[in-house]
Amino acid sequence: MEIIHDEEDTRFYIILEGGEAELTYTITDQGQMDFDHTYVPEQHRGQGIADKLVKGGLEHAKVCKCQIVPSCPVVEAYVKRHKEYDDIVCWE
């Protein structure tokens, strides 16, 4: 399952049969990636796809040495479960 990063559209997405799953973000005035929305088509939910998208976004932020803001509840729950991302999370 390939995660595609579309920097122009500020999102990470996975092409699925019958649609796309996506994690969207905005860049804050401080240059942080504010992960604000996660969507997985209903027929693909419960398969860990949202977690894959979030992990892909967080790994990208780590490589780019970018702080993230977990505005999306899915992202917030993920980083609370995965303490290895504590160093890049900015709690507003």
KOLDO-439817 format. One record per residue (C-alpha): chain; x negated, y negated, z negated; residue in one letter; residue number from 0. Coordinates in pm, whole numbers, plus 50000, padded with zeros to 5 digits. Each point is the difference from the previous one (the first is absolute). Layout:
N
<site><lumba>A</lumba><east>X</east><north>Y</north><up>Z</up><votor>a</votor><rovo>NUM</rovo></site>
...
END
This chain:
92
<site><lumba>A</lumba><east>50000</east><north>50000</north><up>50000</up><votor>m</votor><rovo>0</rovo></site>
<site><lumba>A</lumba><east>49819</east><north>49689</north><up>50126</up><votor>e</votor><rovo>1</rovo></site>
<site><lumba>A</lumba><east>50032</east><north>49669</north><up>49818</up><votor>i</votor><rovo>2</rovo></site>
<site><lumba>A</lumba><east>49975</east><north>49709</north><up>50242</up><votor>i</votor><rovo>3</rovo></site>
<site><lumba>A</lumba><east>49904</east><north>49653</north><up>49877</up><votor>h</votor><rovo>4</rovo></site>
<site><lumba>A</lumba><east>50154</east><north>49720</north><up>50203</up><votor>d</votor><rovo>5</rovo></site>
<site><lumba>A</lumba><east>49818</east><north>49691</north><up>49872</up><votor>e</votor><rovo>6</rovo></site>
<site><lumba>A</lumba><east>50192</east><north>49766</north><up>50228</up><votor>e</votor><rovo>7</rovo></site>
<site><lumba>A</lumba><east>50335</east><north>50123</north><up>49864</up><votor>d</votor><rovo>8</rovo></site>
<site><lumba>A</lumba><east>49853</east><north>50041</north><up>49646</up><votor>t</votor><rovo>9</rovo></site>
<site><lumba>A</lumba><east>50111</east><north>50357</north><up>49945</up><votor>r</votor><rovo>10</rovo></site>
<site><lumba>A</lumba><east>49886</east><north>50359</north><up>49975</up><votor>f</votor><rovo>11</rovo></site>
<site><lumba>A</lumba><east>50223</east><north>50253</north><up>50169</up><votor>y</votor><rovo>12</rovo></site>
<site><lumba>A</lumba><east>50041</east><north>50364</north><up>50094</up><votor>i</votor><rovo>13</rovo></site>
<site><lumba>A</lumba><east>50188</east><north>50107</north><up>50312</up><votor>i</votor><rovo>14</rovo></site>
<site><lumba>A</lumba><east>50252</east><north>50269</north><up>49912</up><votor>l</votor><rovo>15</rovo></site>
<site><lumba>A</lumba><east>50254</east><north>50193</north><up>50197</up><votor>e</votor><rovo>16</rovo></site>
<site><lumba>A</lumba><east>50293</east><north>49764</north><up>50028</up><votor>g</votor><rovo>17</rovo></site>
<site><lumba>A</lumba><east>49832</east><north>49687</north><up>49861</up><votor>g</votor><rovo>18</rovo></site>
<site><lumba>A</lumba><east>49716</east><north>49849</north><up>49803</up><votor>e</votor><rovo>19</rovo></site>
<site><lumba>A</lumba><east>49904</east><north>49980</north><up>49637</up><votor>a</votor><rovo>20</rovo></site>
<site><lumba>A</lumba><east>49830</east><north>49676</north><up>49899</up><votor>e</votor><rovo>21</rovo></site>
<site><lumba>A</lumba><east>49828</east><north>49807</north><up>49726</up><votor>l</votor><rovo>22</rovo></site>
<site><lumba>A</lumba><east>50009</east><north>49624</north><up>50060</up><votor>t</votor><rovo>23</rovo></site>
<site><lumba>A</lumba><east>49790</east><north>49729</north><up>49842</up><votor>y</votor><rovo>24</rovo></site>
<site><lumba>A</lumba><east>49928</east><north>49630</north><up>50008</up><votor>t</votor><rovo>25</rovo></site>
<site><lumba>A</lumba><east>49674</east><north>49822</north><up>49931</up><votor>i</votor><rovo>26</rovo></site>
<site><lumba>A</lumba><east>50025</east><north>49765</north><up>49702</up><votor>t</votor><rovo>27</rovo></site>
<site><lumba>A</lumba><east>49840</east><north>49654</north><up>49978</up><votor>d</votor><rovo>28</rovo></site>
<site><lumba>A</lumba><east>49728</east><north>50167</north><up>49791</up><votor>q</votor><rovo>29</rovo></site>
<site><lumba>A</lumba><east>49931</east><north>50254</north><up>50278</up><votor>g</votor><rovo>30</rovo></site>
<site><lumba>A</lumba><east>50160</east><north>50295</north><up>49820</up><votor>q</votor><rovo>31</rovo></site>
<site><lumba>A</lumba><east>50203</east><north>50264</north><up>50178</up><votor>m</votor><rovo>32</rovo></site>
<site><lumba>A</lumba><east>50351</east><north>49981</north><up>49853</up><votor>d</votor><rovo>33</rovo></site>
<site><lumba>A</lumba><east>50159</east><north>50340</north><up>50069</up><votor>f</votor><rovo>34</rovo></site>
<site><lumba>A</lumba><east>50365</east><north>49901</north><up>50009</up><votor>d</votor><rovo>35</rovo></site>
<site><lumba>A</lumba><east>50207</east><north>50275</north><up>50164</up><votor>h</votor><rovo>36</rovo></site>
<site><lumba>A</lumba><east>49989</east><north>50373</north><up>50068</up><votor>t</votor><rovo>37</rovo></site>
<site><lumba>A</lumba><east>50245</east><north>50178</north><up>50227</up><votor>y</votor><rovo>38</rovo></site>
<site><lumba>A</lumba><east>50035</east><north>50367</north><up>50092</up><votor>v</votor><rovo>39</rovo></site>
<site><lumba>A</lumba><east>50290</east><north>50119</north><up>50222</up><votor>p</votor><rovo>40</rovo></site>
<site><lumba>A</lumba><east>50253</east><north>50195</north><up>49794</up><votor>e</votor><rovo>41</rovo></site>
<site><lumba>A</lumba><east>49941</east><north>50332</north><up>50175</up><votor>q</votor><rovo>42</rovo></site>
<site><lumba>A</lumba><east>49629</east><north>49983</north><up>49909</up><votor>h</votor><rovo>43</rovo></site>
<site><lumba>A</lumba><east>50031</east><north>49900</north><up>49634</up><votor>r</votor><rovo>44</rovo></site>
<site><lumba>A</lumba><east>49873</east><north>50227</north><up>49725</up><votor>g</votor><rovo>45</rovo></site>
<site><lumba>A</lumba><east>49699</east><north>50115</north><up>50204</up><votor>q</votor><rovo>46</rovo></site>
<site><lumba>A</lumba><east>49736</east><north>49770</north><up>49850</up><votor>g</votor><rovo>47</rovo></site>
<site><lumba>A</lumba><east>49989</east><north>49768</north><up>50302</up><votor>i</votor><rovo>48</rovo></site>
<site><lumba>A</lumba><east>50036</east><north>49682</north><up>49794</up><votor>a</votor><rovo>49</rovo></site>
<site><lumba>A</lumba><east>49709</east><north>50110</north><up>49780</up><votor>d</votor><rovo>50</rovo></site>
<site><lumba>A</lumba><east>49787</east><north>50062</north><up>50310</up><votor>k</votor><rovo>51</rovo></site>
<site><lumba>A</lumba><east>50077</east><north>49649</north><up>50129</up><votor>l</votor><rovo>52</rovo></site>
<site><lumba>A</lumba><east>49924</east><north>49839</north><up>49664</up><votor>v</votor><rovo>53</rovo></site>
<site><lumba>A</lumba><east>49674</east><north>50192</north><up>49963</up><votor>k</votor><rovo>54</rovo></site>
<site><lumba>A</lumba><east>49901</east><north>49897</north><up>50354</up><votor>g</votor><rovo>55</rovo></site>
<site><lumba>A</lumba><east>50070</east><north>49635</north><up>49923</up><votor>g</votor><rovo>56</rovo></site>
<site><lumba>A</lumba><east>49811</east><north>50013</north><up>49670</up><votor>l</votor><rovo>57</rovo></site>
<site><lumba>A</lumba><east>49701</east><north>50172</north><up>50157</up><votor>e</votor><rovo>58</rovo></site>
<site><lumba>A</lumba><east>49991</east><north>49734</north><up>50272</up><votor>h</votor><rovo>59</rovo></site>
<site><lumba>A</lumba><east>50006</east><north>49727</north><up>49733</up><votor>a</votor><rovo>60</rovo></site>
<site><lumba>A</lumba><east>49716</east><north>50171</north><up>49810</up><votor>k</votor><rovo>61</rovo></site>
<site><lumba>A</lumba><east>49781</east><north>50022</north><up>50311</up><votor>v</votor><rovo>62</rovo></site>
<site><lumba>A</lumba><east>50069</east><north>49633</north><up>50079</up><votor>c</votor><rovo>63</rovo></site>
<site><lumba>A</lumba><east>49933</east><north>49904</north><up>49636</up><votor>k</votor><rovo>64</rovo></site>
<site><lumba>A</lumba><east>50346</east><north>49844</north><up>49985</up><votor>c</votor><rovo>65</rovo></site>
<site><lumba>A</lumba><east>50221</east><north>49965</north><up>49693</up><votor>q</votor><rovo>66</rovo></site>
<site><lumba>A</lumba><east>50361</east><north>50121</north><up>50032</up><votor>i</votor><rovo>67</rovo></site>
<site><lumba>A</lumba><east>50327</east><north>49888</north><up>49846</up><votor>v</votor><rovo>68</rovo></site>
<site><lumba>A</lumba><east>50247</east><north>50289</north><up>49947</up><votor>p</votor><rovo>69</rovo></site>
<site><lumba>A</lumba><east>50328</east><north>49812</north><up>50065</up><votor>s</votor><rovo>70</rovo></site>
<site><lumba>A</lumba><east>50170</east><north>50311</north><up>50140</up><votor>c</votor><rovo>71</rovo></site>
<site><lumba>A</lumba><east>50127</east><north>50234</north><up>49723</up><votor>p</votor><rovo>72</rovo></site>
<site><lumba>A</lumba><east>49861</east><north>50302</north><up>50188</up><votor>v</votor><rovo>73</rovo></site>
<site><lumba>A</lumba><east>49651</east><north>49847</north><up>50008</up><votor>v</votor><rovo>74</rovo></site>
<site><lumba>A</lumba><east>50028</east><north>49893</north><up>49635</up><votor>e</votor><rovo>75</rovo></site>
<site><lumba>A</lumba><east>50092</east><north>50354</north><up>49892</up><votor>a</votor><rovo>76</rovo></site>
<site><lumba>A</lumba><east>49716</east><north>50147</north><up>50209</up><votor>y</votor><rovo>77</rovo></site>
<site><lumba>A</lumba><east>49727</east><north>49778</north><up>49852</up><votor>v</votor><rovo>78</rovo></site>
<site><lumba>A</lumba><east>50128</east><north>50066</north><up>49648</up><votor>k</votor><rovo>79</rovo></site>
<site><lumba>A</lumba><east>49954</east><north>50375</north><up>50067</up><votor>r</votor><rovo>80</rovo></site>
<site><lumba>A</lumba><east>49662</east><north>49959</north><up>50172</up><votor>h</votor><rovo>81</rovo></site>
<site><lumba>A</lumba><east>49765</east><north>49810</north><up>49771</up><votor>k</votor><rovo>82</rovo></site>
<site><lumba>A</lumba><east>49717</east><north>50019</north><up>50256</up><votor>e</votor><rovo>83</rovo></site>
<site><lumba>A</lumba><east>50154</east><north>49689</north><up>50161</up><votor>y</votor><rovo>84</rovo></site>
<site><lumba>A</lumba><east>50006</east><north>49789</north><up>49682</up><votor>d</votor><rovo>85</rovo></site>
<site><lumba>A</lumba><east>49700</east><north>49797</north><up>50120</up><votor>d</votor><rovo>86</rovo></site>
<site><lumba>A</lumba><east>50186</east><north>49866</north><up>50305</up><votor>i</votor><rovo>87</rovo></site>
<site><lumba>A</lumba><east>50347</east><north>49943</north><up>49849</up><votor>v</votor><rovo>88</rovo></site>
<site><lumba>A</lumba><east>50100</east><north>49646</north><up>49914</up><votor>c</votor><rovo>89</rovo></site>
<site><lumba>A</lumba><east>50303</east><north>49986</north><up>49771</up><votor>w</votor><rovo>90</rovo></site>
<site><lumba>A</lumba><east>50148</east><north>49654</north><up>50056</up><votor>e</votor><rovo>91</rovo></site>
END
